[in-house]
Amino acid sequence: MDTIRAMQVFVRAVELGSLSAVAREQQSTQPTISKIVAALERDLGVRLLARSTTSLLPTEAGRRFYERARRVLDEYGEAVSDARGVSDQPSGRVRVSAPASLGVLRLNALVLAFQQRYPEVEVELLFDDRFVDLVEAGVDVAVRLGATLPPHVVARRIAVSQRLLVASPDYLARHPRIRQPSDLARHQILRFTWLASGDDIVLDGPGGQVLVSAPCRYRVNNSLAMRESFLAGAGFGMTPAWLVQDLLDSGALRRVLPRWQGPAQEAFLVCPTRRYQPAPVRVLLEFLASEIAALPGFTAV
């Protein structure tokens, strides 16, 4: 049995979810592809794929083997490129997980720019505000903002974003002037549902730290929705600078109490714990570390 060929077929079967799709991609036939996978299962002594009339999914053993097989194939591809003298051109696939709002607003453009620089690298960008199990999800790189990081991952802190109080000019014109933190109690605050501080606002500024409470009639769990709510004049709120820096620069939003700010939000690049990283993963990590830190509202660390 050609083990490398069998692993390639299995990996693509998992990724495409269909043996017929693999056959079409590789200009083969479904029975041929099925025989290759069956031979691999016999050789390993485990069932890798669970088949039904409507779906094809990896078994638990199949999921574990898929993750390792992908890494083996990536390293094999680099070895072949090195032997042919083309190792300076990274190629292969990278799977990236990122928070939805940062992904849509900023990261999507960065990935497209990355692919202009490295045309042989295929990127699959997944938006998910949950911290997924990187190995189980087959994720090579995750971008995470201010979250408690799980154990058994490699995390690199790349940037911070200050949390600012902001509101639209229209909102500020229609409501009492805010001169000091205690004035916030007379205003409507827009809040992220997941903030650990509850209804309190923690501010650092002249004279130290203060804790302020303000009435809230609207909570939302999506940063882009919060951004639109600020623009609509629905209230003021605390937000990381990366989400609104362009709106502050254009005047569409204004800072409230500009001498005060909340705890900074940290940005991390996270990878599964493993010694070997394929060339496409390495170059993407370096690209994202540099480019995210340079985005409006972020500061490099």
Disulfide bonds with the S-S distance in Angstrom:
none
